[in-house]
Amino acid sequence: MKEALKREFQNRIVSAGRKELLLIHLEMILAEMKQAEEAMPEEDDRFRRSIRLTMEMIKKLAESLDFTYEVSY
């Protein structure tokens, strides 16, 4: 992820509540997926790194689900 975008996310995270944190996390996933898409044809290493980071972020979201609510599954 580009440094400027990282800083923007970091600044938003500092002052975010629970709902905003979820939205920021989703936006980070989308930004990383877009970066992977841009790197796909030429930069194999960058593409793989972005996909790996995206998968890790999705895994963290899935692990944080509260399964006491039906909407979680």
N, C-alpha and C positions, 0 to 999 in steps of 0.2 A: 504494500500500500504506500502511496506517496506520502512524504513527510508532512506536507501541508494538510492533507486530509487526516493523517494520524493526529496532528495537533488539534484540529477542529473537533474530532471525536473525543479526544482527551478533555478538552475544555467543556464540552457538553456533558460528559460523564460526571465531572466534578459537581455540577449543580443539578443533576437529574434525579428525579424520583424513580420509584419502581417501574411505573408504566413507561416513562421516558427511556429508562435503561433498556427495556425490551425493544423499543423502537430503534434506539441507537444500535443495538446488537444486530437487528435485522438489516439496518442500513449498512452496517459494516460488512455483513455477509454479501449483500448486493454489490457493494463497491469492490470487494475482492473478486467476486464472480466476473464483474465487468473487466477488471484488470486481467483475469485469466483469459477471457474471451479476446481481448486485445493482443495478448501475447501468443495466442494459440498457433498461428501459422508459422511464425519465425523463431520465437524464443521458447524452446521446449522446457528449459530449466525454470524459467519464470512462470510458465504455465503450470507446471507441476507443483511449484511452491504455492501459487495462489489457490490451486485446487485443494492442496493439503490443508492450508489455513482455513479455507471455506468449510471443509469437512470437519475440522476441529471445532470451529465456531458452532456449527449445526449440532455436533455431538454435545457440546456444553449446554446448548439450549434444551436439547432433549433430556439431558440428565437433570436439569433444573425443574422439570415439570412436576407439579404437585398432583399425583394421581388420585387424590381424594376427590377431585372434581372430574366429572364425566367428560368434559371437553378435552381433557388431557390425553385421552386414548382413543 
